[in-house]
Amino acid sequence: MAEQGPINIMGAGLSGLAAATILAKAGHEVHVHDIRDDSGARFDGDFQALENWSMDVDFFDQLKQWGFDTSEFKATEFTEVDLIHPDDEITQARSPKVSYRIVERGTSSHTIDQGIKRQALAAGAKIHYKTKVKEEDCQIIACGPKGTSAVAYGEIFHTDHPNHIAFQLNDKLAPGAYSYLIVIDGVGLICTCLWRKQKKSDRFLNETIAWYDKHYPELNRQPIKRVGGKGDFTINANYLQDGRYYVGESGGLQDFMWGFGMRMAIWSGVLAAKDILGECDYDREVRKQLLPYVKTSVANRWLMNRVGDRTFKMMCKSWMKDQKKRNDGLVWIGKLFRPTFFKSFLYRFVNPFMLKKDPKSMGRGVRRMPFRKSLKRDDWEPSDAAMAVKSQWNDVRKSGGKTSFAKDSDQVSLPES
Ligand SMILES: Cc1cc2nc3c(=O)[nH]c(=O)nc-3n(C[C@H](O)[C@H](O)[C@H](O)COP(=O)(O)OP(=O)(O)OC[C@H]3O[C@@H](n4cnc5c(N)ncnc54)[C@H](O)[C@@H]3O)c2cc1C
């Protein structure tokens, strides 16, 4: 193994650490380089959902099969979610199976980032934080997002509400996307996703929080901090270029429709490591195992970009109708994410118009989904309740409440202060 020389990985996030663990376990000398202080620092306590609906296989079974110990990080399983329709009707989507697991991102010891980091270190990988390396000097590129196609922005708070998840389709509060509420063991997150570029993104978060305060009055929200980040949605012509493997969001292995990228990040890191170990062909396996899902999500995003609350309402109704028929709410959402002949045809038709060439992609043929412009309907005056949320946050901020969003965003998505 030593004869092959050390393997350098750029980025100690989920995809980079997954690759590092497998390679180090196989006896390679592995060095992981990250510009930040620690793995997960990009997220700072954000809750994220590990989806379990897009494929028949349970993601935790996949992780175990790849040799990961899922007890190294905290994951809370859910079989039910409040589905909030755009007209504020709240229904429940549920399944007999685990629909998703909520994990925390960040630098606390129970986060998924730290859980995978511990496994990489135990396997013998060396992680170098606060270091800058050149792309050309690394074999695996796992740096997460580069450009901005969408942003998510949330508030973390103390609450005495029991564990709960709500998912809201609402084009006013979350332009082109969705908002959500997650409560795990006394800590809550209300987040809104903006798939259209807005000048004052905190206007959307304040209004969203005001909405949840009104409809979930028992939340008793005590703000702690504000978090968020950007999503980069790209299609790449090459996943392996000049001996470099592009994994996770760096390789565009992301869900264009709603931004569920963790599963594909870890999966692609594993595939890159297996290629280096001579166990598979990375490019071929990405195209076979992951790309059909990415392309389906491009088609879904194209459709989502063309609709508003009326179609969101129809989607909610159709979801609930299907759940009643099958006694399982997972089937409808699963179908939405799975490749079909129609979605593959739609992808071929729409992707040339939807994606723009990235000239800085070192010959990899990267095409990015641009951050769409705001629409006329995104221009509205905040409600009194949203203004009260804003002033509550300003007080918390003045007494030390932090926003970790600014570090990870471009100018347009900087929150107002
Ligand atoms: C607010 C928000 C909410 C999200 N919610 C969900 C969710 O609920 N479910 C889901 O599945 N996905 C979610 N995602 C997407 C998910 O976070 C990403 O798809 C996933 O983290 C991508 O993993 P990665 O390994 O590619 O990148 P990351 O895990 O982000 O890791 C990239 C690492 O590279 C480092 N880095 C960056 N540039 C350099 C450089 N030049 N040199 C060295 N290191 C560098 C970074 O510091 C970071 O540690 C969300 C994203 C955001 C922003």
The ligand as an SDF file (V2000), in Angstrom:
LIG
                    3D

 53 58  0  0  0  0  0  0  0  0999 V2000
  -28.9670   24.5990    5.4530 C   0  0  0  0  0  0  0  0  0  0  0  0
  -28.8260   23.2830    4.7780 C   0  0  0  0  0  0  0  0  0  0  0  0
  -29.6930   22.2640    5.1010 C   0  0  0  0  0  0  0  0  0  0  0  0
  -29.5530   21.0100    4.5020 C   0  0  0  0  0  0  0  0  0  0  0  0
  -30.4180   20.0100    4.8600 N   0  0  0  0  0  0  0  0  0  0  0  0
  -30.2380   18.7670    4.3660 C   0  0  0  0  0  0  0  0  0  0  0  0
  -31.0810   17.7090    4.7880 C   0  0  0  0  0  0  0  0  0  0  0  0
  -32.0060   17.8940    5.5820 O   0  0  0  0  0  0  0  0  0  0  0  0
  -30.8350   16.4620    4.2880 N   0  0  0  0  0  0  0  0  0  0  0  0
  -29.8210   16.2150    3.4080 C   0  0  0  0  0  0  0  0  0  0  0  0
  -29.6260   15.0640    3.0000 O   0  0  0  0  0  0  0  0  0  0  0  0
  -29.0250   17.2250    2.9710 N   0  0  0  0  0  0  0  0  0  0  0  0
  -29.2000   18.4810    3.4300 C   0  0  0  0  0  0  0  0  0  0  0  0
  -28.3910   19.4920    3.0040 N   0  0  0  0  0  0  0  0  0  0  0  0
  -27.3380   19.1870    2.0290 C   0  0  0  0  0  0  0  0  0  0  0  0
  -26.1320   18.5090    2.7070 C   0  0  0  0  0  0  0  0  0  0  0  0
  -25.7070   19.2950    3.7890 O   0  0  0  0  0  0  0  0  0  0  0  0
  -24.9930   18.3940    1.6950 C   0  0  0  0  0  0  0  0  0  0  0  0
  -25.4670   17.7520    0.5500 O   0  0  0  0  0  0  0  0  0  0  0  0
  -23.8330   17.5670    2.2530 C   0  0  0  0  0  0  0  0  0  0  0  0
  -23.3170   18.1240    3.4320 O   0  0  0  0  0  0  0  0  0  0  0  0
  -22.7440   17.4900    1.2010 C   0  0  0  0  0  0  0  0  0  0  0  0
  -21.6620   16.7750    1.7180 O   0  0  0  0  0  0  0  0  0  0  0  0
  -20.2110   17.0590    1.1720 P   0  0  0  0  0  0  0  0  0  0  0  0
  -19.3160   16.0650    1.7710 O   0  0  0  0  0  0  0  0  0  0  0  0
  -20.2650   17.1890   -0.2950 O   0  0  0  0  0  0  0  0  0  0  0  0
  -19.8900   18.5000    1.7460 O   0  0  0  0  0  0  0  0  0  0  0  0
  -19.7650   19.0030    3.2810 P   0  0  0  0  0  0  0  0  0  0  0  0
  -20.3130   17.9980    4.2170 O   0  0  0  0  0  0  0  0  0  0  0  0
  -20.2880   20.3650    3.3120 O   0  0  0  0  0  0  0  0  0  0  0  0
  -18.2010   19.0640    3.4830 O   0  0  0  0  0  0  0  0  0  0  0  0
  -17.3660   19.8970    2.7040 C   0  0  0  0  0  0  0  0  0  0  0  0
  -16.1290   20.1720    3.5150 C   0  0  0  0  0  0  0  0  0  0  0  0
  -15.1500   20.7480    2.6520 O   0  0  0  0  0  0  0  0  0  0  0  0
  -14.5330   21.8440    3.3140 C   0  0  0  0  0  0  0  0  0  0  0  0
  -14.0030   22.7410    2.3080 N   0  0  0  0  0  0  0  0  0  0  0  0
  -14.6530   23.6710    1.5480 C   0  0  0  0  0  0  0  0  0  0  0  0
  -13.7940   24.2650    0.6990 N   0  0  0  0  0  0  0  0  0  0  0  0
  -12.5790   23.7150    0.9190 C   0  0  0  0  0  0  0  0  0  0  0  0
  -11.2860   23.9210    0.3670 C   0  0  0  0  0  0  0  0  0  0  0  0
  -11.0830   24.8070   -0.5930 N   0  0  0  0  0  0  0  0  0  0  0  0
  -10.2530   23.1760    0.8420 N   0  0  0  0  0  0  0  0  0  0  0  0
  -10.4400   22.2650    1.8170 C   0  0  0  0  0  0  0  0  0  0  0  0
  -11.6620   22.0300    2.3940 N   0  0  0  0  0  0  0  0  0  0  0  0
  -12.7040   22.7350    1.9390 C   0  0  0  0  0  0  0  0  0  0  0  0
  -15.6310   22.4290    4.1660 C   0  0  0  0  0  0  0  0  0  0  0  0
  -15.0960   23.1700    5.2560 O   0  0  0  0  0  0  0  0  0  0  0  0
  -16.3740   21.1730    4.6280 C   0  0  0  0  0  0  0  0  0  0  0  0
  -15.8500   20.6580    5.8400 O   0  0  0  0  0  0  0  0  0  0  0  0
  -28.5290   20.7770    3.5380 C   0  0  0  0  0  0  0  0  0  0  0  0
  -27.6760   21.8170    3.1980 C   0  0  0  0  0  0  0  0  0  0  0  0
  -27.8230   23.0590    3.7920 C   0  0  0  0  0  0  0  0  0  0  0  0
  -26.9030   24.1750    3.3970 C   0  0  0  0  0  0  0  0  0  0  0  0
  1  2  1  0
  2  3  1  0
  2 52  2  0
  3  4  2  0
  4  5  1  0
  4 50  1  0
  5  6  2  0
  6  7  1  0
  6 13  1  0
  7  8  2  0
  7  9  1  0
  9 10  1  0
 10 11  2  0
 10 12  1  0
 12 13  2  0
 13 14  1  0
 14 15  1  0
 14 50  1  0
 15 16  1  0
 16 17  1  0
 16 18  1  0
 18 19  1  0
 18 20  1  0
 20 21  1  0
 20 22  1  0
 22 23  1  0
 23 24  1  0
 24 25  2  0
 24 26  1  0
 24 27  1  0
 27 28  1  0
 28 29  2  0
 28 30  1  0
 28 31  1  0
 31 32  1  0
 32 33  1  0
 33 34  1  0
 33 48  1  0
 34 35  1  0
 35 36  1  0
 35 46  1  0
 36 37  1  0
 36 45  1  0
 37 38  2  0
 38 39  1  0
 39 40  1  0
 39 45  2  0
 40 41  1  0
 40 42  2  0
 42 43  1  0
 43 44  2  0
 44 45  1  0
 46 47  1  0
 46 48  1  0
 48 49  1  0
 50 51  2  0
 51 52  1  0
 52 53  1  0
M  END
$$$$
